[in-house]
Amino acid sequence: MKKYVRIFCFLIALGLLDWCVSTLLLRGLERYFGLNEPASILLIGHSHLMLALDKSELERHLHCQVAKYCREGVNVHDRQKMVEHYFGLPQCSQLKVVVYGVDPFMFTGQGLSQNSYKLFYPFMDNPVMDDYVASQASGSWDYWQHKLLRCSRYSDALVNSALRGWLGNWSNFKTGNVSSQTIQSARHRSIDLEPDLIESFQETIRQITSRNIRVILLNTPVVDAIQQAHPQECAQVDRILRQLERDNPLVSYCDYNPLYASRYDLFYDSIHLNQSGQRVVTQLFIRDFHKQLSLHP
């Protein structure tokens, strides 16, 4: 009998430890993504936008809280769920502007992680994300393992993000410069326009603007070799974005490619900005934001 009591006590202790550690990690992630407090500006995107805008500088110059909900490798469907996730939080009550990162590859299914749903394991207690993970999981074991064992929801990258959240560190650590070989290889990346991704993107913008929230579609720079190799596809993406701006007075489109696509010193690789690039783009965005919008009449 004592043996079973010890086993039971061990399982209880293990469960408590799992809950305590996972809760600390979750709070760190919430701080890192800005999901822990009300914000006036929400950044939604993947690593392009993550590395292009400095959250701390935006808050310092725009005098408001910024939630930087950007995840590496997320596709348009993922970002729609991220918006729905944020809108389900009480913190969204003060939201006035969503900055949505756009790029030539946004309607291409290839190139981003096919398992990006795993990034949302930590938020499985949220109904929106729980349903999304359940619909995307590879099987019932995949789902229930992470549902019941909370610490199993965290990869090394997620633990790192949680620690950065507790430390208040949103720095861009990309210090190198793109090589000429990388620029040339970028020409071979495919660009497609998949209808389901276009529809998901348009629906996301409708979800945001239906709440009378402004949307800024921010096209962060990629090296010019990409646009030179795919001029028609890039033009099609550009037309979709500009049409949204024309059709909806709450939507603005900012395209920084013409200014910086050939400034290779600002790139870490063909699609991501380095620290210098982030400083340049952040300052330009702050200037443009002041011209177009004012959150403090």
C-alpha positions in Angstrom: 0.0 0.0 0.0 2.8 2.4 0.9 4.4 1.8 -2.5 1.2 3.0 -4.2 1.0 6.1 -1.9 4.6 7.0 -2.8 3.9 6.6 -6.5 0.8 8.7 -6.2 2.7 11.4 -4.3 5.5 11.3 -6.9 3.0 11.8 -9.7 1.4 14.7 -7.8 4.8 16.3 -7.2 5.7 15.8 -10.9 2.4 17.3 -12.0 2.9 20.4 -9.8 6.5 20.8 -11.1 5.3 20.5 -14.7 2.6 23.1 -14.0 4.9 25.6 -12.2 7.7 25.4 -14.8 5.3 25.7 -17.7 3.5 28.6 -16.1 6.8 30.5 -15.7 7.6 29.8 -19.4 4.1 30.8 -20.5 4.3 34.1 -18.6 7.7 34.8 -20.2 6.3 34.1 -23.7 3.3 36.4 -23.0 5.7 39.2 -22.0 7.9 38.5 -25.1 4.9 38.7 -27.5 3.2 41.5 -25.6 0.2 39.4 -24.7 0.4 40.3 -21.0 -0.8 43.9 -21.1 -3.0 46.2 -23.2 -1.4 47.6 -26.3 -2.3 50.3 -28.8 -0.3 48.8 -31.7 -0.1 45.1 -32.6 2.6 43.7 -34.9 1.5 40.5 -36.7 4.0 38.7 -38.9 6.8 36.2 -39.2 10.6 36.7 -38.9 10.7 39.4 -41.6 8.7 41.8 -39.4 10.2 40.5 -36.2 13.7 41.5 -37.4 12.6 44.7 -39.2 11.0 46.7 -36.4 12.4 47.5 -33.0 9.6 47.2 -30.4 11.4 49.3 -27.8 12.1 52.1 -30.2 8.5 52.1 -31.4 7.3 52.5 -27.9 9.8 55.2 -27.0 8.9 57.3 -30.1 5.2 56.6 -30.5 4.5 56.9 -26.7 2.3 53.8 -26.5 2.5 50.1 -25.8 3.4 47.7 -28.7 2.6 44.0 -28.8 5.1 42.3 -31.1 3.3 39.0 -31.9 5.7 37.7 -34.5 6.6 34.0 -35.0 9.3 32.5 -37.2 7.9 30.5 -40.1 4.2 31.2 -39.7 2.1 31.3 -42.8 -1.0 33.4 -43.5 -3.4 30.8 -41.9 -1.3 30.9 -38.8 -1.4 34.6 -38.7 -5.2 34.6 -39.0 -5.3 32.5 -35.8 -2.8 34.8 -34.1 -5.1 37.7 -34.7 -8.1 35.7 -33.5 -6.1 34.7 -30.4 -5.2 38.3 -29.6 -8.8 39.4 -30.1 -9.9 36.9 -27.6 -7.7 38.4 -24.9 -9.0 41.2 -22.6 -5.8 43.1 -23.5 -7.2 43.8 -27.0 -9.6 46.4 -25.7 -7.2 49.3 -26.3 -5.9 48.2 -29.7 -6.0 50.9 -32.4 -3.6 49.8 -35.1 -2.4 46.4 -36.5 0.8 46.4 -38.4 0.6 43.3 -40.6 3.9 42.2 -42.2 3.6 41.5 -46.0 6.1 40.2 -48.5 6.3 38.7 -52.0 6.2 35.1 -50.5 3.1 35.6 -48.3 0.8 33.7 -50.7 3.3 30.9 -51.3 2.7 27.7 -49.3 6.3 26.5 -49.8 9.2 27.8 -47.9 7.5 28.1 -44.5 7.3 25.4 -41.9 4.7 22.7 -42.5 4.6 22.1 -38.7 4.2 25.8 -37.7 1.2 24.8 -35.5 3.7 23.5 -33.0 4.7 27.1 -32.2 1.3 27.4 -30.6 1.6 24.5 -28.2 2.1 26.8 -25.2 -1.2 28.5 -25.9 -3.3 25.3 -25.9 -5.2 26.5 -22.9 -6.7 29.2 -25.2 -9.8 27.9 -27.0 -8.8 29.4 -30.4 -5.3 27.9 -30.3 -6.4 24.7 -28.8 -8.8 24.1 -31.7 -6.2 25.1 -34.2 -3.5 22.8 -32.8 -6.1 19.9 -32.7 -7.0 20.5 -36.3 -3.4 20.6 -37.4 -1.8 17.9 -35.2 -0.4 14.8 -36.9 -2.5 12.5 -34.6 -4.2 12.2 -31.3 -0.9 11.3 -29.5 0.6 14.5 -30.8 -2.3 16.5 -29.4 -2.8 14.8 -26.1 0.9 14.5 -25.2 1.3 18.3 -25.3 -2.2 18.9 -23.8 -1.4 16.9 -20.7 2.4 17.3 -20.3 2.6 21.1 -20.3 6.4 21.4 -20.4 6.5 19.2 -23.5 4.9 22.2 -25.3 8.2 24.1 -25.2 11.1 23.7 -27.7 14.5 25.2 -27.1 13.5 28.2 -29.3 10.3 28.7 -27.2 12.3 28.5 -24.0 14.7 31.1 -25.3 11.8 33.4 -26.3 10.3 33.0 -22.8 13.6 33.9 -21.2 13.9 36.9 -23.4 10.4 37.9 -22.4 11.4 37.8 -18.7 14.6 39.8 -19.5 12.7 42.3 -21.6 15.1 41.7 -24.5 13.7 42.1 -28.1 17.0 42.8 -29.7 17.9 41.8 -33.3 21.0 39.7 -33.0 21.6 39.4 -36.7 24.9 41.3 -37.2 26.3 39.8 -40.4 25.8 40.9 -44.0 24.3 39.1 -46.9 26.8 37.4 -49.3 26.7 37.8 -53.1 26.2 34.0 -53.3 23.1 34.2 -51.1 21.7 37.1 -53.2 22.1 35.0 -56.4 20.5 31.9 -54.9 17.5 34.0 -53.8 16.6 34.3 -57.5 15.6 30.6 -57.4 13.0 30.9 -54.6 9.5 30.3 -56.0 6.7 32.8 -55.7 3.1 31.5 -56.0 -0.3 33.0 -55.4 -2.4 30.3 -53.7 -6.1 31.2 -53.6 -6.7 29.8 -50.1 -3.9 31.9 -48.7 -5.2 35.0 -50.4 -8.7 34.3 -49.1 -7.3 33.8 -45.6 -5.4 37.0 -45.7 -8.3 39.0 -46.9 -10.6 37.5 -44.3 -8.0 38.4 -41.6 -8.0 42.1 -42.8 -11.8 42.0 -42.6 -11.8 40.7 -39.1 -9.5 43.5 -38.0 -11.2 46.4 -39.8 -14.7 45.2 -38.7 -13.6 46.3 -35.2 -12.8 49.7 -36.6 -9.1 49.1 -36.1 -6.6 50.5 -38.6 -4.4 48.2 -40.5 -0.9 49.1 -41.9 0.3 46.5 -44.4 4.1 46.9 -44.1 6.2 45.4 -46.9 9.6 45.1 -45.3 12.6 44.9 -47.7 13.9 41.8 -49.5 16.9 41.9 -51.8 16.2 43.2 -55.3 17.3 39.9 -56.9 14.0 38.3 -55.8 11.9 40.9 -57.5 14.1 40.9 -60.6 13.7 37.1 -60.9 9.9 37.2 -60.4 8.6 40.6 -61.7 5.1 39.4 -62.6 4.5 37.5 -59.4 5.7 40.4 -57.3 3.5 42.8 -59.3 0.5 40.6 -58.7 1.1 40.5 -54.9 1.6 44.3 -55.0 -1.7 44.8 -56.8 -3.6 42.7 -54.3 -2.2 44.8 -51.4 -2.9 48.1 -53.2 -6.4 47.0 -54.0 -7.1 46.4 -50.4 -5.8 49.9 -49.6 -8.2 51.4 -52.2 -11.2 49.4 -51.1 -10.9 50.0 -47.4 -10.2 53.4 -45.8 -8.9 51.7 -42.7 -6.1 50.0 -44.6 -2.8 51.6 -45.5 0.0 50.0 -47.5 3.7 50.9 -46.9 6.2 49.5 -49.4 9.8 49.9 -48.3 11.3 47.7 -51.1 12.0 50.4 -53.6 14.0 52.3 -51.0 16.2 49.5 -49.6 16.0 46.4 -51.8 19.5 47.2 -53.2 21.0 48.3 -49.9 22.8 45.0 -49.2 24.5 46.4 -46.2 21.2 46.4 -44.4 20.5 42.6 -44.9 21.6 39.6 -42.9 20.4 37.3 -45.7 18.2 37.8 -48.7 15.0 38.2 -46.8 16.0 39.3 -43.3 17.4 42.6 -42.1 20.4 42.9 -39.8 20.7 45.3 -36.9 21.5 48.2 -39.1 18.6 47.4 -41.4 16.3 47.3 -38.4 17.4 50.7 -37.2 16.8 52.3 -40.6 13.4 50.7 -41.2 12.2 51.4 -37.7 13.1 55.1 -38.0 11.4 55.3 -41.4 8.3 53.6 -40.1 8.1 55.9 -37.0 8.3 58.9 -39.4 5.6 57.5 -41.7 3.4 56.5 -38.7 3.5 60.1 -37.4 2.5 61.3 -40.9 -0.4 59.0 -41.4 -1.8 58.3 -37.9 -1.9 59.9 -34.5 -2.8 57.8 -31.5 -2.8 60.9 -29.3 -5.1 63.7 -30.7 
